Amino acid sequence: MAMQINGNYAQSKTDYAERVREKQAALKAEKAKEAKETKEAAEEKGSGKLSEPQDVYIRSEKSGKEPVGLYRIGQDENGGRKIFFEDPDKADRADGKEEPKADGKKPKVDGDSQGKPAEVCIGNTDKVDREIKKLKEKKRELEQQIRSASGDERKIRELEKKLAQVEQELSQKDNDTYRKQHSEFSRLA
């Protein structure tokens, strides 16, 4: 079998190589252009030319203004942390005769940010404690019944099931979280 080589083979080989070189040159030019644009943008930022204003912290001594009020961390009605704002001007207006303490500071206001007096409540866990006491007594009774019913296997299994239920309920209720959630609160007048 004879093969004939076309004379155009060498020509097509150089055409492909030239096209690859042209593509690579175009990519390099594009990358250089992008690098130049990003460099110009960075220089513009660095030169102090900002496109939008920025917030700046100014200390109260430099601003010449007096502070608006005081902040303190306290507990809210659920026992969680809360930030309270105490407006000294509002306290002055409410009492009319409030005097600074010996150290020169104004007295703190008890209560929330609106100047309302603090609420005083009492929590009562007696109901929960009685419930837990009944469960403990029931547990003791079931344990005693299990010991006394030594011959009847069916009755022992039934009593052990009841005992397991009581122990599970007791483990859920005999803790501080349950007591807090099921406490009864009343206001003091």
Secondary structure, DSSP 8 states (H G I E B T S, - for coil): ------TTHHHHHHHHHHHHHHHHHHHHHHHHHHHHHHHHHHHHHHTT--SS-------HHHH------EEEEEE-TTS-EEEEEE-HHHHHHHHS-----TTS------S-TT------EEEE-HHHHHHHHHHHHHHHHHHHHHHH--S-HHHHHHHHHHHHHHHHHHHHHSSHHHHHHT-EEEE--
